Amino acid sequence: MKFDIVTIIAPGLLGASLAAAMREKGMAGEIRIWARRAEVRKACQREDWCDCVFDDLEQSVVDADLVWIASPVGVVGRIARVIAPHLRKGAIVSDVGSTKSMIVEQCEAALADSGTHFVGSHPMAGSEKSGHEYADASLFEGMPCFVTPTDQTENGALNQILEFWSLLGMELTETTPEVHDRIVASVSHLPHLVASALSYTLAKSVDSTWLKHAGNGLADTTRIASGSVPVWKDIIQQNREQIMPMLSSLILNLEEIKYRIEAGDADTLGEILEQGKSFRDQLN
Amino acid sequence: MKFDIVTIIAPGLLGASLAAAMREKGMAGEIRIWARRAEVRKACQREDWCDCVFDDLEQSVVDADLVWIASPVGVVGRIARVIAPHLRKGAIVSDVGSTKSMIVEQCEAALADSGTHFVGSHPMAGSEKSGHEYADASLFEGMPCFVTPTDQTENGALNQILEFWSLLGMELTETTPEVHDRIVASVSHLPHLVASALSYTLAKSVDSTWLKHAGNGLADTTRIASGSVPVWKDIIQQNREQIMPMLSSLILNLEEIKYRIEAGDADTLGEILEQGKSFRDQLN
């Protein structure tokens, strides 16, 4: 599989790693990078995974066979609207966003009459690091990836995107945008909010000299709270419909735990901890 | 530093690792192990860090110079009461419990007129593994350790316990039982409850086929929920006075996050995430 011209819009960790992986595997002739900031364009130009940089979004997609929108989820739809009139017929557009319902709806609407094909993707790769400077061609290897077609998705484009992620070593799951969003609300977005809420609580109450007494438990439990704030703020807003009931149920469970501790009901507290442990033990 | 006879009461991960470390460093002549269960006694007998096993708690401490109570925190006080009349004059008794106020109070009362010396310890070593089979002589190396004297603590005994942990490579902090309990409520017990509550919430709502879509974030955030339930049930009950206000404040913060998401107040949500991130970034 080789695309003549690939445009990557917004080279953060994922976009830049995509470029690096395509270059390494010879999957792209020309790799174009669009970045908003001049210093990012300058830095990308020095990388072997970037053939040319653009500051003009519309220009960057002209003649491209494949366009990756790797921006924060909150602006993917807007970018699709801007590039739509400038895409060549038959071009494939995909994204790497952590939410899917809103993005897929917005992109399908934006590209509806352009003769191009949108396919939603969500590669679950990355780390608490962010930015093109951490680009890693092996970032995707062995990690899970969602592809979320709808009844509007063109089959040929879908198959190309599936093949694309397979070549990068990802474990594919094809599902609807809605099911995707329910799953990630549980296994990703709720854990993120929990880590952030714990860190926020401790930020307000803990003397910083206490931190040297923290074992690995605190570091592990809060690790993802280090993630990029603009990225996560967007994700949470975009997937709030699925996140809200999970968050409510977490709060209720914490209230129950609090009540059991107050009441000295060690048996019920033990049952709660036991069910939590059984769930966690499945992950190893 | 070498003790002629050391008794370790209840060889879980910490007790067994203590025995292994003392043997490796030549810090003990005879190492005695008391265990409640016959199969544990049998298993310990095969280890080079165990010279003899006891099923009689009272007998196990006779003539011992140093006694480690390494049981779950809920029974440390009771064990101290049982062994008190059988200890030789001048013996030092310490523990490895994750809570201190209640334990120190109970042990000081139990040993008050016995001519022996109690010093509370809390080595913050361990993992989500539990049991003597994971004994590890290097478990303590470089990890934090509290020693919690009171105005009743004898100075010679305190210095010996401080030296003991130093020889095992631990980073020592001397503080009161109360300050210790406040610190661990924040950096250890609250994170544990959070990890358990998240796991418990997901246990009740997540289809287990979804777990293959989980990245490292979920695994990290819930890791400590795998800890021993009886151990943690005890810890939480023993330190509930310090834990309750932290738990209440966490719940309030989650309510605020929920409200900000519902209201679409991305700016305030972003500030909360930012403060959480700043706190977390200090830990690296």
Interface residues (C-beta under 8 A of the other chain):
Chain A: M124 A125 G126 S127 M143 P144 F146 E171 T173 I183 V184 S186 V187 S188 L190 P191 H192 L193 V194 A195 S196 A197 L198 S199 Y200 T201 L202 A203 K204 S205 V206 S208 W210 L211 K212 H213 A214 G215 N216 G217 L218 A219 D220 T221 T222 R223 I224 A225 S226 G227 V229 P230 W232 K233 I236 Q237 R240 I243 M244 M246 L247 S248 S249 L250 I251 N253 L254 E255 I257 K258 I261 E262 G264 A266 L269 G270 I272 L273 E274 Q275 G276 K277 S278 F279 R280 D281 Q282 L283 N284
Chain B: M124 A125 G126 S127 M143 P144 F146 E171 T173 I183 V184 S186 V187 S188 L190 P191 H192 L193 V194 A195 S196 A197 L198 S199 Y200 T201 L202 A203 K204 S205 V206 S208 W210 L211 K212 H213 A214 G215 N216 G217 L218 A219 D220 T221 T222 R223 I224 A225 S226 G227 V229 P230 W232 K233 D234 I236 Q237 R240 I243 M244 M246 L247 S248 S249 L250 I251 N253 L254 E255 I257 K258 I261 E262 G264 A266 L269 G270 I272 L273 E274 Q275 G276 K277 S278 F279 R280 D281 Q282 L283 N284
